[in-house]
Amino acid sequence: MLESGNLHYVQTSTVLSQGFTIEERGRDLYAAAERLDLEGIVAKRKADSYGPSTVWYKIKNRAYTQAEGRWELAQERVRMIL
């Protein structure tokens, strides 16, 4: 893992993911995700390190309006890759 300020770069297989730290403002971040009609947010415990054994929590936006058809789209992309 590389760290730069509040940004964290995590190597997962061949994909490099970028994340950031929000301390004590998780509810505000979730509210922003709702306003932007995002699917949700992911989080981990502050005390947990970044790594293959890290437990991540996916907090879904129940009001997300773009969910319909997403599963089928993902399945089609997998078929195209294989």
N, C-alpha and C positions, 0 to 999 in steps of 0.2 A: 504494500500500500504506500502511496505517496501522499503527503499532506502539504497543503498550501493554504495557510489561514484557516478559514472555515470550509474549504473545499477538500474533498477526499476522493482520490482516484483509486479504484479497486480493480485489480486484474481478476477477471472471472473467465477462465478458459482463454479464448482468443479475443474476448470482448473487454474493452476498458470502459468502465462505468464511472460517471461523475456524480457525486452527491455533495451535499452541504449540510452543515450542522445548524440546527435551530434548537437552542436551549430555552426551556421554560416558555416557549411560544407555540407549542404543538397545536393547541386549539385554534390559534390565529392562522397557522399554516393550513389546517384542515378547512377552516372557513374560507380561506382564499381558494383552495381547491374546489370547494363547492361553487363559489362565485364564478370561477373560470370553467365550470362544467368539466372538471377533470375526473378521471375514474377513481382517484383516491390518492393516498400517500403511503409510503413505506417507512418504517421506523425500526430502530433497534434500541436496546437499553444502552444508556450512556456508558455504563461500566463494561459493556461487552466490547471486545476487540473486533476488528474487521478480519474476516477469514472464512474458510470453508465451513467451519462449524458455527458461525454466527447465526443466531435466530433472528429472523426478520419478521416484522408484523405488517400485514397489508391492511390498511384501514380504508374500506371502500366508502365512496360517496353514494349513499342510497338514492340520491336524486339525479345521478348521472344519466343523461338522456341519450348517449350514443352507444349504449351497450348492445342494443338489438343488432344482430348480424355480425358482431365482432368474432364470435366463436367460429362461424363459418368462414369468415375472411382469413382467420389464422390457420384454419385447417387447409384452405386452398393454398396458402403460401407454403405450408409444410410440404404439400404434394408437389408443388413446383420445384422445391429444393431437392426432393428425393427423386 
